[in-house]
């Protein structure tokens, strides 16, 4: 898959994990294929950068 695990995405994931958030990455079954999904909060995060 193209543009997975880019540096900005990894930084966001590290910050979320250090704050205690649990997430799923690169959910292909959701609309738009979000980079990070927080299922508990029903939130999708799209990280733009490093094309």
PDB file of N, CA, C and O in Angstrom:
ATOM      1  N   UNK A   1       0.848  -1.174   0.000  1.00  0.00           N
ATOM      2  CA  UNK A   1       0.000   0.000   0.000  1.00  0.00           C
ATOM      3  C   UNK A   1       0.893   1.237   0.000  1.00  0.00           C
ATOM      4  O   UNK A   1       1.886   1.296   0.726  1.00  0.00           O
ATOM      5  N   UNK A   2       0.544   2.192  -0.794  1.00  0.00           N
ATOM      6  CA  UNK A   2       1.347   3.395  -0.928  1.00  0.00           C
ATOM      7  C   UNK A   2       1.047   4.379   0.210  1.00  0.00           C
ATOM      8  O   UNK A   2      -0.082   4.464   0.692  1.00  0.00           O
ATOM      9  N   UNK A   3       2.054   5.098   0.615  1.00  0.00           N
ATOM     10  CA  UNK A   3       1.977   6.138   1.647  1.00  0.00           C
ATOM     11  C   UNK A   3       1.395   5.628   2.970  1.00  0.00           C
ATOM     12  O   UNK A   3       0.476   6.222   3.534  1.00  0.00           O
ATOM     13  N   UNK A   4       1.943   4.533   3.438  1.00  0.00           N
ATOM     14  CA  UNK A   4       1.596   4.004   4.753  1.00  0.00           C
ATOM     15  C   UNK A   4       2.826   4.150   5.637  1.00  0.00           C
ATOM     16  O   UNK A   4       3.953   3.964   5.179  1.00  0.00           O
ATOM     17  N   UNK A   5       2.609   4.478   6.884  1.00  0.00           N
ATOM     18  CA  UNK A   5       3.693   4.659   7.856  1.00  0.00           C
ATOM     19  C   UNK A   5       4.659   5.771   7.464  1.00  0.00           C
ATOM     20  O   UNK A   5       5.876   5.595   7.521  1.00  0.00           O
ATOM     21  N   UNK A   6       4.117   6.906   7.069  1.00  0.00           N
ATOM     22  CA  UNK A   6       4.958   8.061   6.778  1.00  0.00           C
ATOM     23  C   UNK A   6       5.420   8.674   8.102  1.00  0.00           C
ATOM     24  O   UNK A   6       4.831   8.406   9.149  1.00  0.00           O
ATOM     25  N   UNK A   7       6.457   9.486   8.056  1.00  0.00           N
ATOM     26  CA  UNK A   7       6.992  10.075   9.289  1.00  0.00           C
ATOM     27  C   UNK A   7       5.953  10.895  10.057  1.00  0.00           C
ATOM     28  O   UNK A   7       5.851  10.741  11.274  1.00  0.00           O
ATOM     29  N   UNK A   8       5.168  11.773   9.386  1.00  0.00           N
ATOM     30  CA  UNK A   8       4.156  12.509  10.153  1.00  0.00           C
ATOM     31  C   UNK A   8       3.126  11.574  10.801  1.00  0.00           C
ATOM     32  O   UNK A   8       2.681  11.821  11.922  1.00  0.00           O
ATOM     33  N   UNK A   9       2.754  10.508  10.099  1.00  0.00           N
ATOM     34  CA  UNK A   9       1.784   9.567  10.647  1.00  0.00           C
ATOM     35  C   UNK A   9       2.361   8.843  11.867  1.00  0.00           C
ATOM     36  O   UNK A   9       1.656   8.645  12.857  1.00  0.00           O
ATOM     37  N   UNK A  10       3.613   8.454  11.805  1.00  0.00           N
ATOM     38  CA  UNK A  10       4.261   7.783  12.934  1.00  0.00           C
ATOM     39  C   UNK A  10       4.350   8.708  14.136  1.00  0.00           C
ATOM     40  O   UNK A  10       4.138   8.269  15.266  1.00  0.00           O
ATOM     41  N   UNK A  11       4.662   9.986  13.912  1.00  0.00           N
ATOM     42  CA  UNK A  11       4.729  10.945  15.017  1.00  0.00           C
ATOM     43  C   UNK A  11       3.376  11.116  15.698  1.00  0.00           C
ATOM     44  O   UNK A  11       3.296  11.178  16.925  1.00  0.00           O
ATOM     45  N   UNK A  12       2.322  11.192  14.905  1.00  0.00           N
ATOM     46  CA  UNK A  12       0.977  11.327  15.476  1.00  0.00           C
ATOM     47  C   UNK A  12       0.634  10.080  16.280  1.00  0.00           C
ATOM     48  O   UNK A  12       0.078  10.180  17.373  1.00  0.00           O
ATOM     49  N   UNK A  13       0.961   8.910  15.747  1.00  0.00           N
ATOM     50  CA  UNK A  13       0.673   7.663  16.463  1.00  0.00           C
ATOM     51  C   UNK A  13       1.450   7.578  17.767  1.00  0.00           C
ATOM     52  O   UNK A  13       0.906   7.134  18.778  1.00  0.00           O
ATOM     53  N   UNK A  14       2.720   7.997  17.766  1.00  0.00           N
ATOM     54  CA  UNK A  14       3.513   7.987  19.000  1.00  0.00           C
ATOM     55  C   UNK A  14       2.909   8.913  20.060  1.00  0.00           C
ATOM     56  O   UNK A  14       2.843   8.561  21.237  1.00  0.00           O
ATOM     57  N   UNK A  15       2.478  10.080  19.636  1.00  0.00           N
ATOM     58  CA  UNK A  15       1.858  11.030  20.572  1.00  0.00           C
ATOM     59  C   UNK A  15       0.563  10.466  21.142  1.00  0.00           C
ATOM     60  O   UNK A  15       0.321  10.553  22.346  1.00  0.00           O
ATOM     61  N   UNK A  16      -0.271   9.886  20.278  1.00  0.00           N
ATOM     62  CA  UNK A  16      -1.535   9.316  20.747  1.00  0.00           C
ATOM     63  C   UNK A  16      -1.286   8.185  21.740  1.00  0.00           C
ATOM     64  O   UNK A  16      -1.946   8.107  22.776  1.00  0.00           O
ATOM     65  N   UNK A  17      -0.336   7.313  21.423  1.00  0.00           N
ATOM     66  CA  UNK A  17      -0.051   6.177  22.297  1.00  0.00           C
ATOM     67  C   UNK A  17       0.497   6.643  23.639  1.00  0.00           C
ATOM     68  O   UNK A  17       0.137   6.094  24.680  1.00  0.00           O
ATOM     69  N   UNK A  18       1.370   7.659  23.625  1.00  0.00           N
ATOM     70  CA  UNK A  18       1.943   8.156  24.878  1.00  0.00           C
ATOM     71  C   UNK A  18       0.895   8.825  25.757  1.00  0.00           C
ATOM     72  O   UNK A  18       1.049   8.891  26.976  1.00  0.00           O
ATOM     73  N   UNK A  19      -0.177   9.325  25.133  1.00  0.00           N
ATOM     74  CA  UNK A  19      -1.268   9.927  25.893  1.00  0.00           C
ATOM     75  C   UNK A  19      -2.292   8.891  26.358  1.00  0.00           C
ATOM     76  O   UNK A  19      -3.256   9.228  27.045  1.00  0.00           O
ATOM     77  N   UNK A  20      -2.080   7.639  25.982  1.00  0.00           N
ATOM     78  CA  UNK A  20      -2.950   6.571  26.464  1.00  0.00           C
ATOM     79  C   UNK A  20      -4.074   6.191  25.520  1.00  0.00           C
ATOM     80  O   UNK A  20      -4.943   5.406  25.897  1.00  0.00           O
ATOM     81  N   UNK A  21      -4.085   6.721  24.306  1.00  0.00           N
ATOM     82  CA  UNK A  21      -5.129   6.382  23.342  1.00  0.00           C
ATOM     83  C   UNK A  21      -4.793   5.063  22.672  1.00  0.00           C
ATOM     84  O   UNK A  21      -3.628   4.779  22.394  1.00  0.00           O
ATOM     85  N   UNK A  22      -5.808   4.264  22.415  1.00  0.00           N
ATOM     86  CA  UNK A  22      -5.643   3.040  21.648  1.00  0.00           C
ATOM     87  C   UNK A  22      -6.276   3.269  20.291  1.00  0.00           C
ATOM     88  O   UNK A  22      -7.364   3.836  20.193  1.00  0.00           O
ATOM     89  N   UNK A  23      -5.602   2.834  19.255  1.00  0.00           N
ATOM     90  CA  UNK A  23      -6.046   3.149  17.900  1.00  0.00           C
ATOM     91  C   UNK A  23      -5.840   1.964  16.984  1.00  0.00           C
ATOM     92  O   UNK A  23      -5.162   0.995  17.323  1.00  0.00           O
ATOM     93  N   UNK A  24      -6.439   2.068  15.824  1.00  0.00           N
ATOM     94  CA  UNK A  24      -6.183   1.138  14.735  1.00  0.00           C
ATOM     95  C   UNK A  24      -5.640   1.953  13.587  1.00  0.00           C
ATOM     96  O   UNK A  24      -6.019   3.110  13.402  1.00  0.00           O
ATOM     97  N   UNK A  25      -4.758   1.356  12.818  1.00  0.00           N
ATOM     98  CA  UNK A  25      -4.154   2.117  11.729  1.00  0.00           C
ATOM     99  C   UNK A  25      -4.576   1.573  10.375  1.00  0.00           C
ATOM    100  O   UNK A  25      -4.746   0.368  10.194  1.00  0.00           O
ATOM    101  N   UNK A  26      -4.741   2.487   9.431  1.00  0.00           N
ATOM    102  CA  UNK A  26      -5.029   2.186   8.042  1.00  0.00           C
ATOM    103  C   UNK A  26      -6.219   1.242   7.870  1.00  0.00           C
ATOM    104  O   UNK A  26      -6.091   0.164   7.288  1.00  0.00           O
ATOM    105  N   UNK A  27      -7.363   1.657   8.377  1.00  0.00           N
ATOM    106  CA  UNK A  27      -8.593   0.880   8.241  1.00  0.00           C
ATOM    107  C   UNK A  27      -9.097   0.979   6.803  1.00  0.00           C
ATOM    108  O   UNK A  27      -9.500   2.053   6.357  1.00  0.00           O
ATOM    109  N   UNK A  28      -9.076  -0.124   6.091  1.00  0.00           N
ATOM    110  CA  UNK A  28      -9.464  -0.119   4.680  1.00  0.00           C
ATOM    111  C   UNK A  28     -10.965  -0.240   4.485  1.00  0.00           C
ATOM    112  O   UNK A  28     -11.469   0.057   3.402  1.00  0.00           O
ATOM    113  N   UNK A  29     -11.693  -0.670   5.515  1.00  0.00           N
ATOM    114  CA  UNK A  29     -13.129  -0.864   5.353  1.00  0.00           C
ATOM    115  C   UNK A  29     -13.943   0.388   5.656  1.00  0.00           C
ATOM    116  O   UNK A  29     -15.169   0.352   5.551  1.00  0.00           O
ATOM    117  N   UNK A  30     -13.308   1.482   6.023  1.00  0.00           N
ATOM    118  CA  UNK A  30     -14.014   2.737   6.276  1.00  0.00           C
ATOM    119  C   UNK A  30     -13.873   3.664   5.070  1.00  0.00           C
ATOM    120  O   UNK A  30     -12.901   3.588   4.319  1.00  0.00           O
ATOM    121  N   UNK A  31     -14.850   4.529   4.905  1.00  0.00           N
ATOM    122  CA  UNK A  31     -14.835   5.466   3.780  1.00  0.00           C
ATOM    123  C   UNK A  31     -13.633   6.397   3.871  1.00  0.00           C
ATOM    124  O   UNK A  31     -13.375   6.973   4.928  1.00  0.00           O
ATOM    125  N   UNK A  32     -12.905   6.548   2.785  1.00  0.00           N
ATOM    126  CA  UNK A  32     -11.749   7.431   2.743  1.00  0.00           C
ATOM    127  C   UNK A  32     -10.462   6.793   3.217  1.00  0.00           C
ATOM    128  O   UNK A  32      -9.402   7.406   3.090  1.00  0.00           O
ATOM    129  N   UNK A  33     -10.509   5.583   3.761  1.00  0.00           N
ATOM    130  CA  UNK A  33      -9.328   4.866   4.258  1.00  0.00           C
ATOM    131  C   UNK A  33      -8.504   5.733   5.217  1.00  0.00           C
ATOM    132  O   UNK A  33      -7.386   6.125   4.883  1.00  0.00           O
ATOM    133  N   UNK A  34      -9.043   6.035   6.405  1.00  0.00           N
ATOM    134  CA  UNK A  34      -8.317   6.896   7.349  1.00  0.00           C
ATOM    135  C   UNK A  34      -7.018   6.265   7.824  1.00  0.00           C
ATOM    136  O   UNK A  34      -6.890   5.043   7.891  1.00  0.00           O
ATOM    137  N   UNK A  35      -6.052   7.125   8.155  1.00  0.00           N
ATOM    138  CA  UNK A  35      -4.751   6.664   8.623  1.00  0.00           C
ATOM    139  C   UNK A  35      -4.832   6.093  10.038  1.00  0.00           C
ATOM    140  O   UNK A  35      -4.216   5.069  10.336  1.00  0.00           O
ATOM    141  N   UNK A  36      -5.585   6.749  10.897  1.00  0.00           N
ATOM    142  CA  UNK A  36      -5.703   6.334  12.292  1.00  0.00           C
ATOM    143  C   UNK A  36      -7.180   6.380  12.676  1.00  0.00           C
ATOM    144  O   UNK A  36      -7.885   7.332  12.342  1.00  0.00           O
ATOM    145  N   UNK A  37      -7.642   5.349  13.378  1.00  0.00           N
ATOM    146  CA  UNK A  37      -9.029   5.290  13.835  1.00  0.00           C
ATOM    147  C   UNK A  37      -9.029   5.059  15.329  1.00  0.00           C
ATOM    148  O   UNK A  37      -8.365   4.150  15.827  1.00  0.00           O
ATOM    149  N   UNK A  38      -9.780   5.889  16.045  1.00  0.00           N
ATOM    150  CA  UNK A  38      -9.977   5.709  17.481  1.00  0.00           C
ATOM    151  C   UNK A  38     -11.389   5.143  17.668  1.00  0.00           C
ATOM    152  O   UNK A  38     -12.349   5.907  17.768  1.00  0.00           O
ATOM    153  N   UNK A  39     -11.526   3.809  17.716  1.00  0.00           N
ATOM    154  CA  UNK A  39     -12.853   3.207  17.754  1.00  0.00           C
ATOM    155  C   UNK A  39     -13.675   3.619  18.981  1.00  0.00           C
ATOM    156  O   UNK A  39     -14.889   3.797  18.878  1.00  0.00           O
ATOM    157  N   UNK A  40     -13.031   3.768  20.126  1.00  0.00           N
ATOM    158  CA  UNK A  40     -13.742   4.125  21.353  1.00  0.00           C
ATOM    159  C   UNK A  40     -14.446   5.478  21.212  1.00  0.00           C
ATOM    160  O   UNK A  40     -15.544   5.678  21.732  1.00  0.00           O
ATOM    161  N   UNK A  41     -13.800   6.392  20.507  1.00  0.00           N
ATOM    162  CA  UNK A  41     -14.342   7.741  20.344  1.00  0.00           C
ATOM    163  C   UNK A  41     -15.010   7.942  18.987  1.00  0.00           C
ATOM    164  O   UNK A  41     -15.475   9.037  18.672  1.00  0.00           O
ATOM    165  N   UNK A  42     -15.053   6.871  18.181  1.00  0.00           N
ATOM    166  CA  UNK A  42     -15.650   6.918  16.841  1.00  0.00           C
ATOM    167  C   UNK A  42     -15.074   8.088  16.041  1.00  0.00           C
ATOM    168  O   UNK A  42     -15.807   8.902  15.479  1.00  0.00           O
ATOM    169  N   UNK A  43     -13.746   8.147  16.007  1.00  0.00           N
ATOM    170  CA  UNK A  43     -13.025   9.245  15.369  1.00  0.00           C
ATOM    171  C   UNK A  43     -12.039   8.692  14.348  1.00  0.00           C
ATOM    172  O   UNK A  43     -11.354   7.701  14.599  1.00  0.00           O
ATOM    173  N   UNK A  44     -11.979   9.352  13.190  1.00  0.00           N
ATOM    174  CA  UNK A  44     -11.004   8.991  12.155  1.00  0.00           C
ATOM    175  C   UNK A  44     -10.056  10.168  11.964  1.00  0.00           C
ATOM    176  O   UNK A  44     -10.484  11.322  11.940  1.00  0.00           O
ATOM    177  N   UNK A  45      -8.765   9.871  11.829  1.00  0.00           N
ATOM    178  CA  UNK A  45      -7.747  10.900  11.647  1.00  0.00           C
ATOM    179  C   UNK A  45      -7.044  10.659  10.324  1.00  0.00           C
ATOM    180  O   UNK A  45      -6.562   9.559  10.051  1.00  0.00           O
ATOM    181  N   UNK A  46      -6.994  11.696   9.513  1.00  0.00           N
ATOM    182  CA  UNK A  46      -6.288  11.645   8.241  1.00  0.00           C
ATOM    183  C   UNK A  46      -5.042  12.519   8.374  1.00  0.00           C
ATOM    184  O   UNK A  46      -5.146  13.701   8.703  1.00  0.00           O
ATOM    185  N   UNK A  47      -3.870  11.948   8.119  1.00  0.00           N
ATOM    186  CA  UNK A  47      -2.613  12.677   8.231  1.00  0.00           C
ATOM    187  C   UNK A  47      -2.133  12.999   6.831  1.00  0.00           C
ATOM    188  O   UNK A  47      -1.831  12.094   6.053  1.00  0.00           O
ATOM    189  N   UNK A  48      -2.059  14.285   6.503  1.00  0.00           N
ATOM    190  CA  UNK A  48      -1.574  14.725   5.191  1.00  0.00           C
ATOM    191  C   UNK A  48      -0.123  15.157   5.305  1.00  0.00           C
ATOM    192  O   UNK A  48       0.251  15.861   6.243  1.00  0.00           O
ATOM    193  N   UNK A  49       0.689  14.738   4.352  1.00  0.00           N
ATOM    194  CA  UNK A  49       2.084  15.130   4.353  1.00  0.00           C
ATOM    195  C   UNK A  49       2.959  14.046   3.740  1.00  0.00           C
ATOM    196  O   UNK A  49       2.528  12.903   3.584  1.00  0.00           O
ATOM    197  N   UNK A  50       4.174  14.407   3.397  1.00  0.00           N
ATOM    198  CA  UNK A  50       5.149  13.489   2.821  1.00  0.00           C
ATOM    199  C   UNK A  50       4.584  12.719   1.628  1.00  0.00           C
ATOM    200  O   UNK A  50       4.461  11.495   1.680  1.00  0.00           O
ATOM    201  N   UNK A  51       4.251  13.408   0.588  1.00  0.00           N
ATOM    202  CA  UNK A  51       3.696  12.749  -0.589  1.00  0.00           C
ATOM    203  C   UNK A  51       4.778  12.056  -1.364  1.00  0.00           C
ATOM    204  O   UNK A  51       4.503  11.442  -2.394  1.00  0.00           O
TER     205      UNK A  51
END
